[in-house]
Amino acid sequence: MSILTSTSDDGNVLTIKIIGKFQFPLASEFRRSYTDIAQVQEYVLDLKDSEYLDSSALGMIIALWEFVERNRERIKIINANDEVTHILESANFDQLVTLP
């Protein structure tokens, strides 16, 4: 489990890539990934290399949403596999973020 971050050349988009299982042990690192940088216009959560997420990951996405909502920014989730997308849709996360 790890997190990689990158910012677009223009500094407007932060991509947070989750590698491995998206679970509670990543909570602190995940929060730092978006709070320790300058504000951006868009946040992209790349789940291409994440095969699993649990309820604590849903909570982490909500925490990101709350952080972003205060700043009127946007969140997209990309590259989620079918199982992860199903979990997110079942939890109505399509109402909070843009899903694939």
Residue frames as qw, qx, qy, qz and C-alpha x, y, z in Angstrom:
[[0.000, 0.889, 0.457, 0.000, 0.00, 0.00, 0.00],
 [0.396, -0.289, 0.027, 0.871, 1.31, 3.37, -0.95],
 [0.256, 0.885, 0.344, -0.184, 0.32, 6.74, -2.31],
 [0.483, 0.018, 0.297, 0.823, 1.93, 8.66, -5.15],
 [0.162, 0.855, 0.334, -0.362, 1.06, 12.26, -5.91],
 [0.438, 0.093, 0.371, 0.813, 1.73, 14.48, -8.88],
 [0.159, 0.738, 0.261, -0.602, 0.70, 17.98, -9.85],
 [0.628, 0.661, 0.341, 0.231, -0.03, 19.05, -13.41],
 [0.553, 0.191, 0.068, 0.808, 2.47, 21.34, -15.12],
 [0.061, -0.613, -0.163, -0.771, 0.17, 24.33, -14.63],
 [0.085, 0.093, -0.683, 0.720, -0.31, 23.48, -10.94],
 [0.529, -0.132, -0.037, -0.837, -4.09, 23.25, -11.24],
 [0.899, -0.092, -0.275, -0.329, -4.60, 19.48, -10.88],
 [0.262, -0.503, 0.786, -0.247, -3.39, 17.19, -8.10],
 [0.826, 0.058, -0.487, -0.278, -3.45, 13.46, -8.89],
 [0.459, -0.462, 0.676, -0.345, -3.40, 11.08, -5.93],
 [0.714, 0.211, -0.617, -0.256, -2.65, 7.50, -6.97],
 [0.703, -0.409, 0.474, -0.337, -3.45, 4.69, -4.56],
 [0.530, 0.377, -0.752, -0.111, -1.36, 1.54, -5.01],
 [0.228, -0.011, -0.930, 0.289, -2.58, -1.64, -3.34],
 [0.279, -0.612, -0.740, 0.007, -5.41, -1.85, -0.85],
 [0.070, -0.510, 0.032, -0.857, -7.03, 1.46, 0.08],
 [0.647, -0.499, -0.574, 0.054, -7.48, 0.90, 3.82],
 [0.441, -0.889, -0.121, -0.008, -7.10, 2.60, 7.19],
 [0.724, -0.369, 0.107, 0.574, -3.28, 2.32, 7.43],
 [0.431, 0.344, 0.304, 0.777, -3.11, 4.89, 4.59],
 [0.120, -0.879, -0.462, 0.005, -5.27, 7.48, 6.41],
 [0.349, -0.782, 0.049, 0.513, -2.50, 9.83, 7.58],
 [0.397, -0.168, 0.550, 0.715, -0.53, 9.60, 4.36],
 [0.194, 0.591, 0.673, 0.400, -3.69, 10.15, 2.30],
 [0.141, -0.924, -0.316, 0.165, -4.61, 13.27, 4.27],
 [0.386, -0.628, 0.264, 0.622, -1.10, 14.69, 3.92],
 [0.475, 0.182, 0.630, 0.586, -1.23, 14.06, 0.17],
 [0.124, 0.710, 0.483, 0.498, -3.75, 16.85, -0.31],
 [0.334, -0.917, -0.206, 0.071, -3.25, 19.10, 2.72],
 [0.599, -0.531, 0.209, 0.562, 0.51, 19.53, 2.40],
 [0.432, 0.220, 0.469, 0.738, 0.32, 21.22, -1.01],
 [0.132, 0.195, -0.013, -0.972, -0.86, 24.54, -2.36],
 [0.576, 0.429, 0.486, -0.498, -4.52, 24.74, -3.34],
 [0.122, -0.047, 0.775, 0.618, -5.43, 23.30, -6.74],
 [0.506, 0.107, -0.125, -0.847, -8.55, 23.55, -8.87],
 [0.881, 0.046, -0.276, -0.381, -9.10, 19.82, -9.30],
 [0.408, -0.445, 0.779, -0.169, -8.28, 16.66, -7.35],
 [0.780, 0.239, -0.469, -0.338, -8.00, 13.35, -9.21],
 [0.616, -0.385, 0.653, -0.212, -8.02, 10.10, -7.26],
 [0.584, 0.419, -0.625, -0.305, -6.46, 7.42, -9.48],
 [0.740, -0.275, 0.526, -0.316, -7.48, 3.92, -8.39],
 [0.720, 0.464, -0.458, -0.238, -6.00, 2.02, -11.34],
 [0.489, 0.306, -0.775, 0.257, -3.60, 0.09, -9.09],
 [0.324, -0.178, 0.635, -0.679, -6.00, -0.25, -6.16],
 [0.360, -0.100, -0.868, -0.328, -7.87, -3.52, -6.17],
 [0.443, -0.527, -0.717, 0.110, -9.77, -3.01, -2.93],
 [0.046, -0.409, 0.251, -0.876, -11.17, -0.34, -0.66],
 [0.317, -0.395, -0.823, 0.258, -12.86, -0.65, 2.70],
 [0.179, -0.864, -0.464, -0.079, -15.19, 1.55, 4.73],
 [0.434, -0.680, -0.005, 0.591, -12.30, 3.59, 6.11],
 [0.347, 0.034, 0.478, 0.806, -11.32, 4.44, 2.51],
 [0.023, -0.712, -0.580, -0.395, -14.85, 5.72, 1.96],
 [0.389, -0.843, -0.247, 0.278, -14.37, 7.88, 5.04],
 [0.477, -0.369, 0.250, 0.758, -11.07, 9.18, 3.65],
 [0.207, 0.377, 0.565, 0.705, -12.77, 10.13, 0.38],
 [0.208, -0.848, -0.471, -0.129, -15.45, 11.97, 2.36],
 [0.476, -0.687, -0.040, 0.548, -12.73, 13.82, 4.30],
 [0.366, -0.032, 0.435, 0.822, -11.17, 14.86, 0.98],
 [0.019, 0.632, 0.611, 0.476, -14.60, 15.93, -0.27],
 [0.339, -0.859, -0.338, 0.182, -15.14, 18.06, 2.85],
 [0.466, -0.473, 0.182, 0.725, -11.71, 19.66, 2.40],
 [0.252, 0.168, 0.569, 0.765, -12.39, 20.34, -1.26],
 [0.067, -0.743, -0.629, -0.218, -15.96, 21.51, -0.73],
 [0.330, -0.788, -0.197, 0.480, -14.77, 24.24, 1.59],
 [0.254, -0.482, 0.370, 0.753, -12.53, 25.45, -1.21],
 [0.633, 0.602, 0.148, -0.464, -15.08, 24.90, -3.99],
 [0.050, 0.489, -0.788, -0.372, -12.75, 22.55, -5.83],
 [0.862, 0.170, -0.165, -0.447, -13.63, 19.34, -7.67],
 [0.450, -0.368, 0.813, -0.016, -12.85, 15.65, -7.25],
 [0.785, 0.327, -0.360, -0.384, -12.70, 12.96, -9.94],
 [0.667, -0.313, 0.676, -0.008, -12.11, 9.27, -9.39],
 [0.613, 0.567, -0.418, -0.359, -10.51, 7.57, -12.37],
 [0.460, 0.396, -0.794, -0.031, -9.39, 4.08, -13.38],
 [0.536, -0.234, 0.649, -0.487, -11.41, 2.27, -10.68],
 [0.099, 0.018, -0.960, -0.260, -12.05, -1.38, -11.44],
 [0.463, -0.364, -0.565, -0.578, -15.63, -2.66, -11.67],
 [0.575, -0.434, -0.653, 0.235, -15.74, -3.89, -8.07],
 [0.291, -0.255, -0.285, 0.877, -14.46, -0.60, -6.64],
 [0.183, -0.143, -0.301, -0.925, -16.82, 1.40, -8.88],
 [0.520, -0.430, -0.675, -0.300, -19.73, -0.75, -7.69],
 [0.480, -0.420, -0.552, 0.537, -18.83, -0.10, -4.03],
 [0.125, -0.141, -0.054, 0.981, -18.61, 3.65, -4.67],
 [0.331, -0.233, -0.470, -0.784, -21.92, 3.72, -6.54],
 [0.536, -0.438, -0.721, -0.022, -23.64, 1.59, -3.88],
 [0.402, -0.460, -0.424, 0.669, -22.52, 4.11, -1.27],
 [0.189, 0.910, 0.368, 0.033, -23.88, 6.97, -3.46],
 [0.467, -0.511, 0.174, 0.700, -20.44, 8.51, -3.95],
 [0.348, 0.389, 0.540, 0.660, -21.50, 9.43, -7.46],
 [0.115, -0.906, -0.378, -0.152, -23.37, 12.28, -5.75],
 [0.463, -0.812, 0.083, 0.345, -20.15, 13.61, -4.20],
 [0.280, -0.546, 0.573, 0.544, -17.50, 13.01, -6.86],
 [0.662, 0.517, -0.309, -0.446, -17.22, 12.29, -10.56],
 [0.715, -0.195, 0.671, 0.036, -16.93, 8.55, -11.17],
 [0.096, -0.250, 0.755, 0.598, -15.82, 6.80, -14.36]]
